[in-house]
Amino acid sequence: MPTSDRINSVADARRLARRVLPRVIFDYVDGGAEDEVTMGENERAFREISFRPRMALRTPEPGLEATVLGIPLALPVLLAPCGLVRLMHPDGATGVARAARRAGTVSILSAVAGSAPEDLSGEPGPRWFQLYAATREMAGTLIKRATDSGFEGLMVTVDTPALGKRERDIRNGVPTPLRLDPRSAIQLGSQVFARPGWAYRMARSGIAFRRRANPAPAMPGAGKVAMTASPFSWDDVEWIRERWTGPLLVKGVLSGEDAAAAAGAGADAVVVSNHGGRQLEGAPATVRVLPEVVDAVGSRIEVLVDGGIRRGGDVVKALALGARAVLIGRPYLYGLAACGQSGVEKVLEVLRSEMTRTMILLGCGSASDLDGSWLRG
Ligand SMILES: Cc1cc2nc3c(=O)[nH]c(=O)nc-3n(C[C@H](O)[C@H](O)[C@H](O)COP(=O)(O)O)c2cc1C
């Protein structure tokens, strides 16, 4: 397994992940919907934004701290909820949570992470849970389990009324949604055996392959409902609000109107997100939508953003456009795949040091001073 000192950028982590993972799993992480235009736009849109630096200011080591929903963060980069993280590395969701904690930030456990909320109940907080549910009954069960397992924040993802068409998965012969069982494992055998290190680590970690690969056992509330869709309405979000006393975030808004609807339904924060370009192909790049959402609800609730963040400078741009913090998905999954928890830690460390360097070069002494005046119009 590679060591984390080989990761000096998110692109390094991606290269290592590609080398370590069976193709079917790398493509599951790396791919997006249809022609992957929205996915590519997320990254491109950040590159199109230029800074407006100030010189000769002798900026001291800049402060990167932020507060999100009352939680002080040393780094304003949260780890987004991602499905099937245990397929990347046996450290799985526990390793991700521990890496987040070490970096002074928060990770959000996906309802389909392959780890149950109870699996993380012993981990120190803060811990947040992301909800998908096909029915209110299922939502109620999962909310209760998240509460009983000590999760403090709940993130409701509203952009998955159907699963996006992920063509790499279709080409690779992966059933939708991705699930591996002995039969599909045999079908995909040549890809798996081309990555003996990964296969060895998975086998040695001693958790049954089926349990690791499939979200359903972590979701007993699911019954026989296939988790291919999570069709929440704003009424459902209100219904959830009545049952959840902690911070509530709505993830997946792409307009000022929907951000206002989320606030109206009782959300404390919204995440401007297109699911990393994995859902609606043709959805706009998130950083282009961010100013509209900040204008619409920024004075009432907190606004976060994810999608396409690959450099510390991208985080700085998002904060300058009014985000309170950002989330990353693939960057930490690449790190996890490459070298487990230490890979996630290293990706966060790389983003922290890139952010710091960017802020010094920009002449900005604190993340809380970032606003539109640091960007070219
Ligand atoms: C492999 C993978 C699985 C994901 N699973 C979920 C999920 O279970 N729930 C969810 O709300 N978002 C999920 N997402 C979306 C992420 O939470 C996040 O919005 C996205 O990855 C951000 O874009 P980025 O990967 O460019 O950073 C997933 C993303 C990836 C790459």
The ligand as a Gaussian input file, in Angstrom:
#p B3LYP/6-31G(d) Opt

LIG

0 1
 C      -18.510000       7.770000      -4.415000
 C      -19.469000       8.830000      -3.986000
 C      -20.572000       8.477000      -3.220000
 C      -21.459000       9.470000      -2.796000
 N      -22.496000       9.104000      -1.990000
 C      -23.317000      10.068000      -1.496000
 C      -24.307000       9.738000      -0.535000
 O      -24.431000       8.594000      -0.105000
 N      -25.113000      10.738000      -0.089000
 C      -24.972000      12.043000      -0.513000
 O      -25.732000      12.926000      -0.072000
 N      -24.023000      12.381000      -1.405000
 C      -23.182000      11.435000      -1.892000
 N      -22.189000      11.778000      -2.752000
 C      -21.986000      13.203000      -3.106000
 C      -21.049000      13.869000      -2.104000
 O      -21.642000      13.971000      -0.835000
 C      -20.642000      15.281000      -2.564000
 O      -21.805000      16.033000      -2.803000
 C      -19.775000      15.285000      -3.819000
 O      -18.875000      14.200000      -3.807000
 C      -18.999000      16.596000      -3.904000
 O      -18.270000      16.662000      -5.089000
 P      -16.701000      16.293000      -5.205000
 O      -16.622000      14.807000      -5.205000
 O      -16.313000      16.899000      -6.495000
 O      -15.991000      16.902000      -4.017000
 C      -21.268000      10.811000      -3.191000
 C      -20.167000      11.159000      -3.962000
 C      -19.270000      10.191000      -4.359000
 C      -18.075000      10.598000      -5.174000

